Amino acid sequence: MYKRHRFPSSLIQSVVFLYHRYALSLREVEELMLIRGIDVSYETIRRWSLKFGPTYKKGFKVLSVPRK
């Protein structure tokens, strides 16, 4: 799933998780990664979100707790 990507799969998962789970903008996620010392552009985050986001969103729906 993550073959031929420059960054490790754990980083890609973290970035896509942050973007989709906490409703942050692409640039905010970029800033958070920069604070952690990882230089990744918002455009790369956008591409990862489009490619891997739907898979993660399905998992979020299954794991989310229904609200009363």
MIVONU-876590 format. One record per residue: y negated, z, x negated of N, C-alpha, C in turn. Coordinates in Angstrom, 1 decimal. Each point is the difference from the previous one (the first is absolute). Layout:
<nodes>
node n_py Y&n_pz Z&n_px X&ca_py Y&ca_pz Z&ca_px X&c_py Y&c_pz Z&c_px X
...
</nodes>
This chain:
<nodes>
node n_py 1.2&n_pz 0.0&n_px -0.8&ca_py -1.2&ca_pz 0.0&ca_px 0.8&c_py -1.3&c_pz 0.0&c_px -0.9
node n_py 0.1&n_pz 0.7&n_px -1.1&ca_py -1.2&ca_pz 0.1&ca_px -0.9&c_py 0.1&c_pz -0.8&c_px -1.2
node n_py 0.9&n_pz -0.9&n_px -0.1&ca_py 0.2&ca_pz -0.8&ca_px -1.2&c_py -1.2&c_pz -0.8&c_px -0.3
node n_py -0.3&n_pz -0.2&n_px -1.3&ca_py -1.1&ca_pz -0.8&ca_px -0.5&c_py -1.4&c_pz 0.5&c_px 0.3
node n_py -0.1&n_pz 1.3&n_px 0.2&ca_py -1.3&ca_pz 0.6&ca_px 0.1&c_py -0.3&c_pz 0.8&c_px -1.2
node n_py -1.3&n_pz 0.0&n_px -0.4&ca_py -0.5&ca_pz 0.6&ca_px -1.2&c_py 0.2&c_pz 1.5&c_px 0.0
node n_py -0.3&n_pz 0.6&n_px 1.2&ca_py 0.0&ca_pz 1.4&ca_px 0.1&c_py 1.4&c_pz 0.5&c_px 0.5
node n_py 0.3&n_pz 1.3&n_px -0.4&ca_py 1.3&ca_pz 0.5&ca_px 0.5&c_py 0.1&c_pz 0.2&c_px 1.5
node n_py 1.2&n_pz 0.0&n_px 0.5&ca_py 0.1&ca_pz 0.0&ca_px 1.5&c_py -0.5&c_pz 1.3&c_px 0.6
node n_py 0.1&n_pz 1.1&n_px -0.7&ca_py -0.5&ca_pz 1.3&ca_px 0.5&c_py -1.5&c_pz -0.1&c_px 0.2
node n_py -0.7&n_pz -0.6&n_px -0.9&ca_py -1.5&ca_pz -0.2&ca_px 0.2&c_py -0.3&c_pz -0.9&c_px 1.2
node n_py 0.7&n_pz -1.1&n_px 0.1&ca_py -0.2&ca_pz -0.9&ca_px 1.2&c_py 0.2&c_pz 0.8&c_px 1.3
node n_py 1.1&n_pz 0.8&n_px 0.0&ca_py 0.3&ca_pz 0.7&ca_px 1.2&c_py -1.1&c_pz 1.0&c_px 0.3
node n_py -0.5&n_pz 0.7&n_px -1.0&ca_py -1.1&ca_pz 1.0&ca_px 0.2&c_py -1.3&c_pz -0.6&c_px 0.5
node n_py -0.3&n_pz -1.2&n_px -0.6&ca_py -1.3&ca_pz -0.7&ca_px 0.4&c_py 0.1&c_pz -0.4&c_px 1.5
node n_py 1.1&n_pz -0.7&n_px 0.3&ca_py 0.2&ca_pz -0.5&ca_px 1.4&c_py 0.0&c_pz 1.2&c_px 1.0
node n_py 0.7&n_pz 1.0&n_px -0.4&ca_py 0.1&ca_pz 1.2&ca_px 0.8&c_py -1.4&c_pz 0.6&c_px 0.3
node n_py -0.8&n_pz 0.1&n_px -1.1&ca_py -1.4&ca_pz 0.6&ca_px 0.2&c_py -0.8&c_pz -0.9&c_px 0.9
node n_py 0.1&n_pz -1.3&n_px -0.2&ca_py -0.8&ca_pz -1.0&ca_px 0.8&c_py 0.3&c_pz 0.1&c_px 1.5
node n_py 1.3&n_pz 0.0&n_px 0.3&ca_py 0.4&ca_pz -0.1&ca_px 1.4&c_py 0.1&c_pz 1.4&c_px 0.7
node n_py 0.3&n_pz 1.0&n_px -0.7&ca_py 0.2&ca_pz 1.3&ca_px 0.6&c_py -1.3&c_pz 0.7&c_px 0.3
node n_py -1.0&n_pz -0.1&n_px -0.9&ca_py -1.2&ca_pz 0.8&ca_px 0.1&c_py -1.2&c_pz -0.8&c_px 0.4
node n_py 0.2&n_pz -1.3&n_px 0.3&ca_py -1.1&ca_pz -0.9&ca_px 0.5&c_py -1.2&c_pz 0.0&c_px -1.0
node n_py 0.4&n_pz -0.1&n_px -1.3&ca_py -1.1&ca_pz -0.2&ca_px -1.0&c_py -0.3&c_pz -1.5&c_px -0.2
node n_py -1.1&n_pz -0.3&n_px -0.4&ca_py -0.4&ca_pz -1.4&ca_px -0.3&c_py 0.7&c_pz -0.3&c_px -1.3
node n_py 0.1&n_pz -1.3&n_px -0.3&ca_py 0.6&ca_pz -0.5&ca_px -1.2&c_py -0.7&c_pz 0.5&c_px -1.2
node n_py -1.4&n_pz 0.0&n_px 0.1&ca_py -0.8&ca_pz 0.5&ca_px -1.2&c_py 0.2&c_pz 1.5&c_px -0.2
node n_py 0.2&n_pz 0.7&n_px 1.1&ca_py 0.2&ca_pz 1.5&ca_px -0.2&c_py 1.3&c_pz 0.2&c_px -0.7
node n_py 1.0&n_pz -0.7&n_px 0.4&ca_py 1.3&ca_pz 0.1&ca_px -0.7&c_py -0.1&c_pz -0.4&c_px -1.5
node n_py -0.8&n_pz -1.1&n_px -0.2&ca_py -0.2&ca_pz -0.4&ca_px -1.4&c_py -0.7&c_pz 1.1&c_px -0.8
node n_py -1.0&n_pz 0.7&n_px 0.6&ca_py -0.7&ca_pz 1.1&ca_px -0.7&c_py 1.0&c_pz 1.2&c_px -0.2
node n_py 0.9&n_pz 0.3&n_px 0.9&ca_py 0.9&ca_pz 1.1&ca_px -0.2&c_py 0.9&c_pz -0.3&c_px -1.2
node n_py 0.5&n_pz -1.3&n_px -0.1&ca_py 0.9&ca_pz -0.4&ca_px -1.1&c_py -0.8&c_pz 0.1&c_px -1.3
node n_py -1.3&n_pz -0.4&n_px 0.0&ca_py -0.8&ca_pz 0.0&ca_px -1.2&c_py -0.2&c_pz 1.4&c_px -0.5
node n_py -0.2&n_pz 1.0&n_px 1.0&ca_py -0.1&ca_pz 1.4&ca_px -0.4&c_py 1.3&c_pz 0.5&c_px -0.7
node n_py 1.1&n_pz -0.5&n_px 0.4&ca_py 1.3&ca_pz 0.3&ca_px -0.6&c_py 0.3&c_pz -0.7&c_px -1.3
node n_py -0.9&n_pz -0.9&n_px -0.3&ca_py 0.1&ca_pz -0.8&ca_px -1.3&c_py 0.8&c_pz -1.3&c_px 0.2
node n_py 0.1&n_pz -0.5&n_px 1.2&ca_py 0.7&ca_pz -1.2&ca_px 0.2&c_py -1.0&c_pz -1.1&c_px 0.5
node n_py -0.1&n_pz -1.1&n_px -0.8&ca_py -0.9&ca_pz -1.0&ca_px 0.3&c_py 0.7&c_pz -1.1&c_px 0.8
node n_py -0.2&n_pz 0.1&n_px 1.3&ca_py 0.6&ca_pz -1.0&ca_px 1.0&c_py -1.2&c_pz -0.5&c_px 0.9
node n_py -0.1&n_pz -1.3&n_px 0.2&ca_py -1.1&ca_pz -0.5&ca_px 0.8&c_py 0.3&c_pz 0.1&c_px 1.5
node n_py -1.0&n_pz 0.0&n_px 0.8&ca_py 0.2&ca_pz 0.1&ca_px 1.5&c_py 0.7&c_pz -1.2&c_px 0.5
node n_py -0.2&n_pz -1.1&n_px -0.7&ca_py 0.7&ca_pz -1.3&ca_px 0.5&c_py 1.5&c_pz 0.2&c_px -0.2
node n_py 0.4&n_pz 0.6&n_px -1.1&ca_py 1.4&ca_pz 0.2&ca_px -0.2&c_py 0.6&c_pz 1.0&c_px 1.0
node n_py -0.8&n_pz 1.0&n_px 0.4&ca_py 0.4&ca_pz 0.9&ca_px 1.0&c_py 0.2&c_pz -0.7&c_px 1.3
node n_py -0.9&n_pz -0.9&n_px 0.3&ca_py 0.0&ca_pz -0.8&ca_px 1.3&c_py 1.3&c_pz -0.8&c_px 0.0
node n_py 0.3&n_pz -0.7&n_px -1.1&ca_py 1.2&ca_pz -0.8&ca_px -0.1&c_py 1.3&c_pz 0.8&c_px 0.2
node n_py 0.0&n_pz 1.2&n_px -0.6&ca_py 1.2&ca_pz 0.9&ca_px 0.2&c_py 0.1&c_pz 0.5&c_px 1.4
node n_py -1.2&n_pz 0.3&n_px 0.6&ca_py 0.1&ca_pz 0.4&ca_px 1.4&c_py 0.5&c_pz -1.0&c_px 0.9
node n_py -0.4&n_pz -1.3&n_px -0.2&ca_py 0.5&ca_pz -1.0&ca_px 0.8&c_py 1.4&c_pz -0.3&c_px -0.2
node n_py 0.5&n_pz 0.1&n_px -1.2&ca_py 1.4&ca_pz -0.2&ca_px -0.3&c_py 0.9&c_pz 1.1&c_px 0.4
node n_py -0.3&n_pz 1.2&n_px -0.4&ca_py 0.8&ca_pz 1.2&ca_px 0.2&c_py -0.3&c_pz 0.9&c_px 1.2
node n_py -1.2&n_pz -0.2&n_px 0.5&ca_py -0.5&ca_pz 0.9&ca_px 1.1&c_py 0.8&c_pz 0.0&c_px 1.2
node n_py 0.4&n_pz -1.2&n_px 0.5&ca_py 0.8&ca_pz 0.0&ca_px 1.3&c_py 1.3&c_pz 0.8&c_px -0.2
node n_py 0.6&n_pz 0.0&n_px -1.1&ca_py 1.3&ca_pz 0.7&ca_px -0.3&c_py -0.3&c_pz 1.5&c_px 0.1
node n_py -1.1&n_pz 0.5&n_px -0.6&ca_py -0.4&ca_pz 1.4&ca_px 0.0&c_py -0.4&c_pz 0.4&c_px 1.4
node n_py -0.7&n_pz -0.8&n_px 0.7&ca_py -0.5&ca_pz 0.4&ca_px 1.4&c_py 1.2&c_pz 0.2&c_px 0.9
node n_py 1.1&n_pz -0.7&n_px -0.1&ca_py 1.2&ca_pz 0.2&ca_px 0.8&c_py 0.5&c_pz 1.4&c_px -0.3
node n_py 0.0&n_pz 0.4&n_px -1.3&ca_py 0.5&ca_pz 1.3&ca_px -0.4&c_py -0.9&c_pz 1.1&c_px 0.5
node n_py -1.3&n_pz -0.2&n_px 0.1&ca_py -1.0&ca_pz 1.0&ca_px 0.5&c_py 0.3&c_pz 0.2&c_px 1.5
node n_py 0.3&n_pz -1.0&n_px 0.7&ca_py 0.2&ca_pz 0.2&ca_px 1.5&c_py 1.2&c_pz 0.8&c_px 0.2
node n_py 1.1&n_pz -0.2&n_px -0.8&ca_py 1.2&ca_pz 0.7&ca_px 0.2&c_py -0.2&c_pz 1.5&c_px -0.4
node n_py -0.7&n_pz 0.2&n_px -1.0&ca_py -0.2&ca_pz 1.4&ca_px -0.5&c_py -1.1&c_pz 0.8&c_px 0.7
node n_py -0.9&n_pz -0.7&n_px 0.7&ca_py -1.1&ca_pz 0.7&ca_px 0.6&c_py 0.5&c_pz 0.9&c_px 1.2
node n_py -0.6&n_pz 1.1&n_px 0.2&ca_py 0.4&ca_pz 0.9&ca_px 1.0&c_py -0.8&c_pz -0.3&c_px 1.3
node n_py 0.6&n_pz -0.1&n_px 1.2&ca_py -0.7&ca_pz -0.3&ca_px 1.2&c_py -1.0&c_pz 1.1&c_px 0.3
node n_py -1.2&n_pz -0.4&n_px 0.5&ca_py -1.0&ca_pz 1.0&ca_px 0.3&c_py 0.1&c_pz 0.4&c_px 1.5
node n_py -0.3&n_pz 1.3&n_px 0.3&ca_py 0.1&ca_pz 0.5&ca_px 1.3&c_py -1.2&c_pz -0.3&c_px 0.8
</nodes>
